[in-house]
Amino acid sequence: MKHAEAKEIAKAFIANNPVAVFSKSYCPFCTKAKRLLTELNVNFKAMELDVIENGSEIHAAVKEISEQNTVPCIYIGGKRVGGNDDLQHKHRTGELQKALRGTDGALLHAEL
Ligand SMILES: N[C@@H](CCC(=O)N[C@@H](CS)C(=O)NCC(=O)O)C(=O)O
């Protein structure tokens, strides 16, 4: 797969999902991040880069787009939140809840 094509796939995933998580299925930080989002009833989509076809090419594109070398790499409303530590921190400060409420389609239920 060409790099440009991988970049388009990564960009489309961010644009088309209110909460987009680039993940790896074996990554404990990804598990923690996905667990928190699930607990908060968040409508998120995870792309498991170690499982899907062309995952390593797409991960290379994600690194370039996000300037972040690790997974999870989380986007809310097209904006990069960061990794699991950033997500957990934003949850503690209330910033996460604010970002989710401000993003159309991020919440499965109105209450948070
Ligand atoms: N502080 C980061 C740690 C994330 C991390 O170290 N992830 C590992 C996988 S468990 C990683 O991305 N390693 C590089 C790679 O898989 O390319 C966070 O909280 O998200």
The ligand as a Gaussian input file, in Angstrom:
#p B3LYP/6-31G(d) Opt

LIG

0 1
 N        2.136000       6.735000      27.853000
 C        1.513000       6.037000      26.746000
 C        2.122000       4.642000      26.628000
 C        1.661000       3.918000      25.380000
 C        2.628000       2.833000      24.912000
 O        3.768000       2.720000      25.420000
 N        2.212000       2.007000      23.945000
 C        3.068000       1.030000      23.331000
 C        2.288000      -0.274000      23.091000
 S        1.784000      -1.057000      24.595000
 C        3.489000       1.499000      21.932000
 O        2.768000       2.205000      21.252000
 N        4.698000       1.102000      21.466000
 C        5.162000       1.470000      20.135000
 C        4.478000       0.715000      19.027000
 O        3.703000      -0.238000      19.257000
 O        4.713000       1.087000      17.858000
 C       -0.004000       6.010000      26.960000
 O       -0.458000       6.159000      28.108000
 O       -0.744000       5.884000      25.975000

